[in-house]
Amino acid sequence: MRTVKLGMMLATTAGLSGCLFAAAAGAGGAIALTGHTAEAIVARPVSDMADAAERVLGEEQVAITASRTEDSGATRVFEGRKGDLDVTVTIEGNENGTRLRVSAQRSVASWDDDYAKELLAKIIA
């Protein structure tokens, strides 16, 4: 409980709302920002996470422009567009579970890190 409270305080400070963090923590994965990519590892199969990603992208009105499956289904990638954002969701199975990475890029030098974290939180909720 103490870890969750500390995590919620940190998440709020970082601009991620408490309920999005709680949803992510409840799903078994804490969200981290690496560079301009939101990342989490969850204990759910790649196929389930791919279905969740497609659903959330649709709900968020991100038009999927490309999707691909690699490594015999161990990796799924979705690329899409919403307004001026290019969104990429990468889902990879590994020995620790399933790793998800989300980025939302406006231009060569501009990203929306908060939106990437929000999308990832919804996918793993």
PLY file of the C-alpha trace (Angstrom):
ply
format ascii 1.0
element vertex 125
property float x
property float y
property float z
element edge 124
property int vertex1
property int vertex2
end_header
0.00 0.00 0.00
2.84 2.35 0.85
4.43 1.74 -2.57
1.17 2.54 -4.34
0.79 5.80 -2.39
4.36 6.83 -3.19
3.84 5.88 -6.83
0.62 7.89 -6.99
2.38 10.94 -5.57
5.21 10.59 -8.10
2.80 10.04 -10.97
0.77 13.11 -10.07
3.95 15.15 -9.87
5.02 13.87 -13.27
1.73 14.95 -14.85
0.03 11.56 -14.97
-3.26 11.55 -13.12
-3.61 9.38 -10.03
-6.37 7.23 -11.48
-4.40 6.47 -14.66
-1.44 5.42 -12.54
-3.66 3.32 -10.30
-5.11 1.59 -13.36
-1.63 0.87 -14.66
-0.41 -0.39 -11.30
-3.49 -2.58 -10.93
-2.77 -4.18 -14.30
0.62 -5.30 -13.06
2.73 -2.74 -14.86
4.05 0.63 -13.79
4.53 3.19 -16.53
7.98 4.65 -17.10
9.08 7.26 -19.62
12.28 6.39 -21.48
13.30 9.18 -23.79
9.99 10.05 -25.41
8.52 6.56 -25.12
6.11 5.41 -22.40
6.91 1.83 -21.36
5.42 -0.89 -19.16
5.76 -4.63 -18.64
2.62 -6.62 -17.87
1.90 -10.28 -17.15
-0.54 -10.76 -20.04
-0.07 -12.34 -23.49
0.94 -10.34 -26.56
-2.34 -11.25 -28.29
-4.44 -9.82 -25.43
-2.38 -6.63 -25.38
-2.63 -6.29 -29.17
-6.43 -6.57 -28.94
-6.46 -3.96 -26.16
-4.20 -1.63 -28.17
-6.45 -1.84 -31.25
-9.52 -1.16 -29.10
-7.98 1.84 -27.32
-6.59 3.32 -30.54
-10.07 3.09 -32.03
-11.68 4.69 -28.97
-9.08 7.47 -29.08
-9.76 8.02 -32.80
-6.19 7.16 -33.78
-6.41 6.00 -37.40
-4.21 2.90 -37.75
-2.09 3.42 -40.87
0.07 0.29 -40.54
0.29 -2.84 -38.42
2.64 -5.74 -38.52
3.38 -8.98 -36.75
6.97 -10.11 -36.28
8.80 -13.06 -34.72
5.91 -15.50 -35.27
3.53 -13.29 -33.29
5.89 -12.44 -30.41
5.98 -8.80 -31.56
3.10 -6.61 -32.75
3.45 -3.02 -33.97
0.69 -0.51 -34.66
1.31 2.85 -36.31
-1.37 5.50 -36.52
-2.25 9.13 -36.87
-4.39 11.46 -34.76
-4.39 15.10 -35.79
-0.76 16.16 -35.93
0.49 13.15 -33.94
2.17 10.01 -35.27
1.43 7.28 -32.72
3.39 4.03 -32.47
2.51 1.11 -30.17
5.01 -1.75 -29.94
4.11 -4.94 -28.02
6.81 -7.56 -27.41
6.67 -10.80 -25.49
9.71 -11.70 -23.40
10.70 -13.85 -20.42
9.37 -11.18 -17.99
5.91 -10.85 -19.57
4.82 -8.48 -22.30
6.61 -5.17 -22.84
4.62 -2.29 -24.32
6.06 0.93 -25.72
4.01 3.92 -26.87
5.21 7.12 -28.51
3.30 10.12 -29.83
5.42 12.33 -32.09
4.43 15.70 -33.57
7.56 16.38 -35.62
11.22 15.45 -35.76
11.84 17.37 -32.52
8.45 17.41 -30.75
6.61 14.70 -28.83
3.51 14.51 -26.64
4.86 12.43 -23.75
1.72 12.93 -21.64
-0.51 11.54 -24.40
1.80 8.55 -24.85
1.54 7.78 -21.10
-2.24 8.24 -21.20
-2.62 5.82 -24.14
-0.41 3.23 -22.48
-2.35 3.48 -19.21
-5.60 2.84 -21.09
-4.12 -0.12 -22.98
-2.87 -1.90 -19.86
-5.88 -1.03 -17.68
0 1
1 2
2 3
3 4
4 5
5 6
6 7
7 8
8 9
9 10
10 11
11 12
12 13
13 14
14 15
15 16
16 17
17 18
18 19
19 20
20 21
21 22
22 23
23 24
24 25
25 26
26 27
27 28
28 29
29 30
30 31
31 32
32 33
33 34
34 35
35 36
36 37
37 38
38 39
39 40
40 41
41 42
42 43
43 44
44 45
45 46
46 47
47 48
48 49
49 50
50 51
51 52
52 53
53 54
54 55
55 56
56 57
57 58
58 59
59 60
60 61
61 62
62 63
63 64
64 65
65 66
66 67
67 68
68 69
69 70
70 71
71 72
72 73
73 74
74 75
75 76
76 77
77 78
78 79
79 80
80 81
81 82
82 83
83 84
84 85
85 86
86 87
87 88
88 89
89 90
90 91
91 92
92 93
93 94
94 95
95 96
96 97
97 98
98 99
99 100
100 101
101 102
102 103
103 104
104 105
105 106
106 107
107 108
108 109
109 110
110 111
111 112
112 113
113 114
114 115
115 116
116 117
117 118
118 119
119 120
120 121
121 122
122 123
123 124
